[in-house]
Amino acid sequence: MFNKFRDDLLKIKSIKTYDEDGRSSLFDLYTKYFSLLDEGGWEIKQIYSQKVDSGSKQIDIPIYSLRTIRKGYSFWLTSGIHGEEPAGPNAIAQNIDFIARLAKDGMRIVLNPLCNPKGYILNWRYQNEYRNWRKGESVGDSEHLLIDEKNVSKPRVSLPTNEQADKFTKYILDAQSDYPTKISVDLHEDEKLESAYIYSQGTKAPNSSVADRIVQIIGGSGILLQKSGKTRFGEKVLKGVITGAKDGSIDELLGSKVIIKNKKREKGPSVETVIVVETPTVGVSIEKRILVHSNIIKSLGILAKSG
């Protein structure tokens, strides 16, 4: 491991992580993530950083993307956009050796394992706010690049909602040249869900075999699955899958055929398969939630072939 990342770990070690739900510390997660660099065949890119209080001083926490050195159409795995959703980041850490083996077998991977570490250590949803969505600034906000359906020559908002979202979306778009996304899976949880469902976005959204497979994995993992009806947002659920969501997220961005960039319409990433996993947290132990997300991770090879 490079000395720079050892220094980052030493800084992170002093930061206390919320642990009442049994989540791993930020230090333990980063130690696992950085272990990929010891495997060979991986490179690391800092996307942005977040300032957190530690005692009487502030510490910069770097947010990294880890990528296989082999470039080309890649499987993107993302988690930790919201800090109160720890199952995904923990599942990635617990399965880092499996991910390393996939890369050694030739799979091209872009791993964004913990996109909002400040939220994670505080158990806040957003990097600036506990839970209030009206005040919260998500690191995944992409509406400054997404088309306003009322005026297709303009974005939904004129400026990024926050600096981190600006840098994250720029990274996603820039990385498409060397690591175009073949399949994207974004691991989420929800405190207000009673049962799980997934969002299927991208150009293959209505007929995604990857979505069907992930629904089967969730259903076989002992988590209740919502197969029909509507979400609390009024979205229609069909066989555990929601399509056509316009949520302003990086996932919608990845699946977009056209975006607004520098005030001009441009070709978007047009990713065929973009999946967002939503599993419930209330009444479900963190161990069981991590298991569900782990089962999805352990199926990445199969998902890549089916996509």
C-alpha positions, -999 to +999 in steps of 0.1 A: +000+000+000+013+034-009+025+057+019-001+083+010-029+059+018-012+049+051-012+086+060-049+088+051-057+058+074-038+074+103-059+105+100-091+085+097-083+063+127-088+093+150-124+098+138-152+083+159-178+064+139-215+061+150-217+024+159-250+019+177-263-001+148-232-023+147-216-008+116-179-010+111-157+020+118-146+043+089-110+032+096-119-005+092-138+001+060-110+022+044-084-004+055-104-031+036-109-009+006-073+001+003-063-036+005-072-039-031-041-019-039-020-047-024-035-071-049-021-054-080-042-046-110-060-017-094-056+021-094-072+047-072-087+081-079-097+107-053-130+122-064-135+148-036-131+152+002-153+161+032-143+180+063-153+165+096-147+176+132-123+155+152-116+169+186-105+205+183-096+203+146-111+195+113-099+165+092-103+161+054-117+127+046-109+117+010-135+099-011-120+074-035-129+054-066-110+022-070-107+009-106-091-020-123-061-010-144-077-029-173-099-003-190-130-009-212-167-016-205-169-020-168-192-031-139-198-001-116-206-008-080-216+022-058-227+025-022-229+049+007-245+079-011-266+083+021-249+080+054-276+062+073-275+033+049-245+013+061-252-022+047-237-015+012-204-001+024-200-028+050-210-056+025-183-043+000-157-043+027-166-079+038-164-091+002-133-072-009-114-105-015-142-117-038-141-085-057-104-088-061-108-123-075-133-111-101-107-085-112-080-112-114-103-132-136-106-103-160-136-084-149-133-046-153-147-029-122-152+007-110-158+006-072-172+037-054-176+020-020-184+049+004-195+082-013-206+100+019-182+091+047-192+122+068-228+111+067-217+075+075-197+084+107-225+108+119-254+086+109-267+115+088-285+110+055-267+139+039-233+154+043-248+186+058-280+175+073-294+147+095-326+137+076-344+169+063-345+164+025-355+200+020-321+211+035-301+181+027-274+182+000-268+148-015-234+140-030-254+122-058-275+152-069-274+154-107-302+177-117-278+203-130-271+179-158-305+164-164-330+177-188-360+198-177-389+181-194-407+214-196-378+230-215-356+203-230-328+228-238-322+235-201-312+215-170-336+211-141-315+234-119-290+259-132-261+250-108-250+220-088-266+218-054-232+213-037-195+211-046-193+174-039-221+165-063-205+187-089-172+168-086-189+134-084-209+139-115-179+153-134-160+122-124-188+099-136-189+116-170-151+118-174-146+082-165-169+070-193-141+075-218-118+049-202-144+030-181-177+031-199-204+017-177-218-016-189-239-023-157-243-001-126-255-013-093-261+013-065-267-002-031-292+017-009-314+012+021-345+030+034-357+036+070-393+040+058-396+008+039-414-023+051-402-044+021-376-042-006-378-032-042-354-021-069-352+007-095-343-003-130-331+026-151-311+028-183-319+021-219-328-016-211-349-007-180-382-023-190-366-056-199-336-060-177-325-095-170-301-081-144-331-065-125-349-098-126-319-116-112-314-091-083-350-094-074-345-131-071-315-127-050-333-103-026-363-127-024-340-156-016-322-137+011-350-136+037-360-100+031-397-091+023-401-080-013-428-056-025-440-072-057-468-049-067-487-018-057-471+017-053-443+032-033-449+061-009-437+083-038-465+070-060-442+049-082-457+017-096-440-016-086-442-045-109-426-078-098-404-059-074-391-035-100-398+002-106-390+017-140-391+053-153-380+070-121-370+107-124-352+112-092-323+135-101-297+109-090-264+097-105-283+066-115-307+086-137-277+104-150-259+072-160-290+060-179-297+093-197-294+094-235-291+132-235-278+156-208-272+193-205-236+202-202-221+236-204-255+249-214-257+226-244-274+193-251-249+165-253-250+127-256-254+112-221-238+080-208-268+059-222-260+030-199-282+000-207-285-013-171-287+008-140-300-008-109-307+008-075-313-016-047-336-004-018-338-027+012-357-019+045-338-012+077-365-010+104-368-043+122-341-059+102-307-064+118-276-049+102-262-084+098-292-095+077-291-064+056-254-068+050-261-104+040-286-093+013-262-068-002-234-094+001-254-119-019-258-093-046-221-086-047-213-124-048-235-126-079-216-098-098-200-123-122-234-138-131-250-104-133-222-092-157-228-121-180-266-117-179-263-080-187 
